Structures are given as structure tokens and as C-alpha cells.
């Protein structure tokens, strides 16, 4: 099993969430986060002065999937999350040793 963590633009969340659900990936966790990458923030103007906002609002999606589903999820997130501009986000894939459903004590794939 793998844990997929995706940092995306907030405006892309509903489209990605709907596509993941359609593909059968219902269980996920979503966070509102702030961060920066290579773009190092943006410069905004207010009246006559400019200022830099270096932590931009992003959305983080986390889900656990079977090994064979990783590329399918990555493709959905990449296809629907990209705008072609800096700041589209990142995807991190981590190994998961065990998943246990608290209510029933199911383990592994049955608990996803």
C-alpha cells in the first residue's frame, strides 16, 4: 500500500475530488495549507506599493491506495491539477506498512 500526498491549487480540488470518486477512490483527507516552492511567492500591489506574499494558499490531499492503483491516482491528479504555470503543486508517494480500521479491526487492503 502507498500513501499519496498531493499539494494542489485550491481551485482544482472539486474537479480532482470528483474524478477520484468516479474512479473508486472515495476515502481521502483534505487540508488547507500554505506553502511555497520555486516561484517563491507572488508580488501583489496595494495602492501605490508592492509587497511579496511568499506563502501561498494550497490544498493538500492524502489518500491510501493499493500499489497497483498508484499510477491511476497520479494520472488523475496530474491531468486535472495542471494549469501549465508554476505553483501547480507536487505529489509525494510514501510506503504504508499497515492500515487498520478502528471500528472492525480489519487490516490491510480490507481496511482501505
C-alpha positions as CSV (number, residue, x, y, z in Angstrom):
1,X,0.0,0.0,0.0
2,X,1.0,3.6,-0.6
3,X,0.1,6.9,0.8
4,X,-0.3,9.6,-1.8
5,X,0.1,13.2,-0.6
6,X,-0.7,15.8,-3.2
7,X,-0.3,19.6,-2.9
8,X,-2.6,21.3,-5.4
9,X,-4.2,24.6,-6.2
10,X,-7.3,25.1,-4.1
11,X,-9.5,25.9,-7.2
12,X,-8.7,22.4,-8.6
13,X,-9.9,20.5,-5.6
14,X,-13.6,19.9,-6.5
15,X,-12.7,18.6,-10.0
16,X,-9.9,16.3,-8.7
17,X,-12.1,15.0,-5.8
18,X,-15.0,14.2,-8.2
19,X,-12.7,12.3,-10.6
20,X,-11.1,10.3,-7.8
21,X,-14.6,9.4,-6.5
22,X,-15.7,8.4,-10.0
23,X,-12.6,6.2,-10.3
24,X,-13.5,4.5,-6.9
25,X,-11.1,6.4,-4.6
26,X,-13.7,7.7,-2.1
27,X,-11.6,7.9,1.2
28,X,-9.4,10.8,1.4
29,X,-8.3,13.6,3.8
30,X,-8.1,17.2,2.7
31,X,-6.2,20.0,4.4
32,X,-6.0,23.8,3.7
33,X,-2.2,24.6,3.8
34,X,0.2,27.3,2.9
35,X,3.5,26.9,1.2
36,X,5.9,28.0,-1.4
37,X,8.2,26.4,-4.0
38,X,10.4,27.6,-6.8
39,X,8.1,30.5,-7.5
40,X,8.9,31.9,-4.1
41,X,5.5,33.5,-3.7
42,X,4.0,36.3,-5.7
43,X,4.2,40.1,-5.8
44,X,0.9,42.0,-5.2
45,X,0.2,45.7,-5.5
46,X,-1.9,47.6,-2.9
47,X,-2.5,51.3,-3.8
48,X,1.0,52.6,-4.6
49,X,3.2,50.0,-3.0
50,X,4.1,46.4,-3.8
51,X,4.6,43.6,-1.4
52,X,5.6,39.9,-1.6
53,X,3.4,37.1,-0.4
54,X,5.7,34.2,0.0
55,X,3.3,31.6,1.5
56,X,0.5,30.9,-0.9
57,X,-2.7,29.0,-0.1
58,X,-2.7,25.4,-1.3
59,X,-4.8,22.3,-0.7
60,X,-3.3,19.0,0.5
61,X,-5.0,15.7,-0.4
62,X,-4.0,12.5,1.3
63,X,-5.2,9.0,0.4
64,X,-4.0,5.4,0.9
65,X,-4.2,3.2,-2.2
66,X,-3.1,-0.3,-3.2
67,X,0.2,-0.4,-5.0
68,X,-1.4,-1.2,-8.4
69,X,-3.6,1.9,-8.2
70,X,-0.8,4.5,-7.6
71,X,-0.3,5.4,-11.3
72,X,-4.1,5.8,-11.8
73,X,-4.4,8.2,-9.0
74,X,-1.3,10.1,-10.0
75,X,-2.6,10.4,-13.6
76,X,-5.9,11.8,-12.3
77,X,-4.3,14.4,-10.1
78,X,-1.7,15.5,-12.7
79,X,-4.2,15.6,-15.6
80,X,-6.8,17.7,-13.7
81,X,-4.5,19.7,-11.5
82,X,-2.2,21.2,-14.0
83,X,-2.5,24.7,-15.4
84,X,0.9,24.8,-17.0
85,X,2.1,27.5,-14.7
86,X,4.4,27.5,-11.7
87,X,2.6,26.6,-8.5
88,X,0.6,23.7,-9.8
89,X,1.8,21.5,-6.9
90,X,3.6,18.3,-6.1
91,X,2.8,14.6,-5.4
92,X,4.6,12.6,-2.8
93,X,4.3,8.8,-2.6
94,X,5.2,7.0,0.6
95,X,5.1,3.3,1.6
96,X,2.5,2.3,4.2
97,X,3.2,-0.6,6.4
98,X,-0.2,-1.3,7.8
99,X,-3.8,0.1,7.7
100,X,-6.2,-0.8,10.5
101,X,-9.9,0.1,10.5
102,X,-10.7,1.2,14.1
103,X,-14.3,0.1,14.1
104,X,-13.8,-3.5,12.9
105,X,-10.1,-4.2,13.4
106,X,-9.8,-5.1,9.7
107,X,-6.3,-4.9,8.4
108,X,-4.5,-4.3,5.1
109,X,-6.5,-3.9,1.9
110,X,-9.8,-4.7,3.6
111,X,-9.3,-1.6,5.8
112,X,-8.8,0.9,3.0
